[in-house]
Amino acid sequence: MAGRIRLIQFVLLAMLGLVSARAFEFQVIHPGLIIEKANKRFDHAVELSPHRGTIFDRSGQPLAVSLDVKSIAANPRIMENRSSAARQLSKALGLNRRTLEKRLAGKKYFVWVKRQVTPDEVKAVKALKIKGIGFYDEAKRFYPESESLANLIGFVGLDSKGLEGIELYYDGILRGKERKIGVHRDGMGRIIYARGLQPENVNDGSTLWLTIDRRIQYIAFQELKRTVSDNKAQSGFVIITNPSTGEILALASYPSFDPNRGSYRHLEGHTNMAVTHAFEPGSVIKPLWVAWGLEKKAFNMSQSVFCENGSYTFHRVTIHDHEKYGWLPVSDIIKYSSNIGIAKLMDPIRSSDMYTCLQAFGMLEPTGIDFPGEPAGITRSPGSWTSVDKATIAFGQGLAVTGIQLVTAFNAMINGGMVMKPHLVSRISDAKNGAVEEINPTIMRKVLSREASDKIVAVMKTVTVKGGTGESAAMPSFQIFGKTGTAQKIDQLTGSYADGDYISSFIGGVIDATGKTRLTMLVCINEPRPFYYASIVACPLFKEIVSQCATIMDLNPNITIATRGGSG
């Protein structure tokens, strides 16, 4: 018995020593540790939507702003009649009564009734004087330019997290610090009360300054929308850039949506097709091969090709031109957009060299533009190309690229050979307008000499003169150059080219009186009806946008260019 008593005494003393050592640690060595652990157990935070940074266009006009709005919450435990409260609240807020009854029937001390409500809804709920209802400040995103910039800027969810576009890509920068309501729990973990928003948690996100000009974007979008409607097309997009810097001045895509209204779940037009959709480019790619061939001295401008009077059977496949052409010099192959001419011109070139050309101009990989969802270009390995594959790829079939990849390659062709990284943001500043980062033009690589670049621009000038496929893009005040494209689409079910489904496109540049190319533009219209030729659909759109943007961009008219007519 005495031995057992001593054993019990030893165990009790050991336990007492252990408790004393632990108490000494908490009270002397780490006095804040026990308080921190208690807070974690008994304190909690309800997260509010943060106050995101503003997005401006290049001239300082707001494109996305965060406005303070009220959100309504309830403490069901202190409500006198939950069923009656649910009935009154559902009527005032346009909510489903049964869903709200279930929410209020739980044992929680804090539930959201409706977030980001209107001032009229706040007034209506306050008038009900329901016990247990509270109002909290949250931030709601507002987009002043509505649908013209919707699928570029994107949108956010109720929690203010970016879900599409610029809002998604730069979410970590725009989002800022989370805002929280401090709440206290009892020993059972139940919320007792909310302390309100803590001042140290009110930190706005950083501000973005875009390269986009909202006026040019608006013009591009409205004219695109009109063209799609007038031609009974499915969709379309417009990209306008500064070819020397890679800055995007407009990135319009239609259909679009109104980001200030309704649920986003079932709306069309969320993605910006100029960046996210790959398509077969068609004839707009032909100048790329000529520029590369001139640079590599694979052929020269004095060379001519016999175009078989419009029909050429090549390895049991017949290639057609839209007109019957005989001998054409290299420049006229581009001017008249001869499929036979470009196929025969590229026939001696090795598949691997053509593939290298596509790689050099950035047609087979994402450009790295600061926008989500950009895919790589698509084509098979050159080792599997047949002679027919080479021919079709020469006139833009058998490979798929995005609009932004196409315009980036075009800019490299005409700016002296520099592949410029396209970008949408020029500057990032903090909430107090302090500079954080300047985004400067980035040269990815050099692919052409100035000589070859100047030659291909001269070739593309012939496209918009009388008889060229882009004649309808010509203007009396400016020198226009570029290339038309009317690419047949693939039927996704059969895998063959669909009869009557085309993408009508024009890519070109504007030379003003200073002799500089200040603006390049790609316009694409998807499945126009009944007419689909670029001269009828895409070129007039290009011309109209340039005409309206000339004053905004301070383009000096080139009065030496004579007026040219014709329907193209």
Buried (B, 14 or more C-beta within 10 A) or exposed (E): EEEEEEEEEEEEEEEEEEEEEEEEEBEEEEEEEBEEEEEEEBEBBBEBBBBBBBBBBBEEBBBBBBEEBBBBBBBBBEBEEBEEBBBBBBEBBEBEBEEBBEBBEEEBBBBEBBBBBEEEBBEBBBEEEBEBBBEBBBBBBBBEBBBBBBBBBBBBEEBBBBBBBBBBBBBEBBBBBBBBBBBBBEEEEEBEEBEEBEEEBBEBBBBBBBBBBBBBBBBBBBBBBEBBEEBEBBBBBBBBBBBBBBBBBBBBBBBBBEBBEEEBEEBEBBBBBBBBBBBBBBBBBBBBBBBBBBBBEBBEEEEBBEBBEBEBEBEEEEBEBEEEBEEBBBBBBBBBBBBBBBBBBBEEBEBEBBBBBBEBBBBBEBBBBBBBBBBBBBBEEBEEBEEBBBBBBBBBBBBBBBBBBBBBBBBBBBBBBBBBBBBBBBBBBBBEEEEEEEBEBBEBEEBBEEEBBEBBBEBBBBBBBEEBBBBBBBBEBBBBBBBBBBBBBBEEEEEEBBEEBBBBBBBBBBBBBEEBBBBBBBBBBBBBEEEBBBBBBBBBBBBBBBBBBBEEBEBBEBEEBEEBEEEB
